[in-house]
Amino acid sequence: MARIKKSRKATGFIDNSGPSRSEKLADPDSYESRRRKAQAEKKKNASVYEKQRQNSDNSDDNQPAERKTRLADKIKKLNEEKQRDSE
């Protein structure tokens, strides 16, 4: 006796594979649609040219504040003393 395998042609076959991809994307609360939306809104990396332009814009507007550390203060003091001594 040969066994009959299940096939889509078989009578009583029920397709429980779930909604299709297009149906998932149509539903705004589904994982697929939320994922697609997040990928679209994800921040794109700026090109090297764009980064340089932004850095040049920022450096013109906001000059970096002078670093005020103890070591930097000591070095500045020593340099000033050397200049005074040489004069």
PLY file of the C-alpha trace (Angstrom):
ply
format ascii 1.0
element vertex 87
property float x
property float y
property float z
element edge 86
property int vertex1
property int vertex2
end_header
0.00 0.00 0.00
1.29 3.45 -0.91
0.88 6.29 1.51
-0.62 9.49 0.18
1.40 12.58 1.12
-0.31 15.82 2.00
-0.38 18.23 -0.88
-2.13 21.43 -1.70
-4.26 19.49 -4.12
-5.50 17.25 -1.36
-9.06 17.83 -0.28
-9.43 19.54 3.07
-6.03 21.28 2.84
-6.00 24.40 5.02
-3.38 27.07 4.43
-2.31 28.38 7.83
0.71 30.32 6.63
-0.78 33.62 7.84
-1.18 36.95 6.11
0.90 37.77 3.07
3.72 40.28 3.17
1.64 42.98 1.50
-1.11 42.47 4.09
1.46 42.77 6.90
2.82 45.99 5.43
-0.69 47.41 5.09
-1.31 46.98 8.82
0.39 49.95 10.60
0.83 48.01 13.86
2.55 44.98 12.38
6.24 44.27 12.90
6.95 44.46 9.16
5.43 47.91 8.70
7.04 49.32 11.87
10.40 47.93 10.73
10.05 49.40 7.24
9.10 52.79 8.70
12.05 52.75 11.13
14.47 51.95 8.32
13.13 54.84 6.26
13.44 57.27 9.18
16.87 55.99 10.25
19.49 58.69 10.18
21.70 58.42 7.14
25.44 58.87 7.51
26.64 62.22 6.21
29.20 62.23 3.42
32.77 63.32 4.12
32.15 66.58 2.28
29.05 67.25 4.38
30.94 66.55 7.63
33.73 68.96 6.64
31.22 71.65 5.76
29.42 71.23 9.10
32.72 71.31 11.01
33.80 74.48 9.24
30.43 76.09 9.96
30.61 75.13 13.62
34.20 76.29 14.05
33.38 79.73 12.65
30.36 80.23 14.87
31.57 78.69 18.09
35.24 79.14 18.85
36.30 76.41 21.24
36.74 77.71 24.76
40.29 77.78 26.06
41.13 74.71 28.06
41.61 75.54 31.69
43.52 72.74 33.30
46.18 72.94 35.95
48.88 71.63 33.63
47.93 74.06 30.88
48.00 76.93 33.37
51.47 75.90 34.58
52.80 75.72 31.03
51.35 79.12 30.16
52.87 80.63 33.31
56.27 79.14 32.54
56.15 80.42 28.96
55.23 83.91 30.15
58.09 83.86 32.68
60.54 82.78 30.01
59.43 85.62 27.76
59.76 88.13 30.61
63.22 86.83 31.49
64.40 87.00 27.88
63.22 90.63 27.61
0 1
1 2
2 3
3 4
4 5
5 6
6 7
7 8
8 9
9 10
10 11
11 12
12 13
13 14
14 15
15 16
16 17
17 18
18 19
19 20
20 21
21 22
22 23
23 24
24 25
25 26
26 27
27 28
28 29
29 30
30 31
31 32
32 33
33 34
34 35
35 36
36 37
37 38
38 39
39 40
40 41
41 42
42 43
43 44
44 45
45 46
46 47
47 48
48 49
49 50
50 51
51 52
52 53
53 54
54 55
55 56
56 57
57 58
58 59
59 60
60 61
61 62
62 63
63 64
64 65
65 66
66 67
67 68
68 69
69 70
70 71
71 72
72 73
73 74
74 75
75 76
76 77
77 78
78 79
79 80
80 81
81 82
82 83
83 84
84 85
85 86
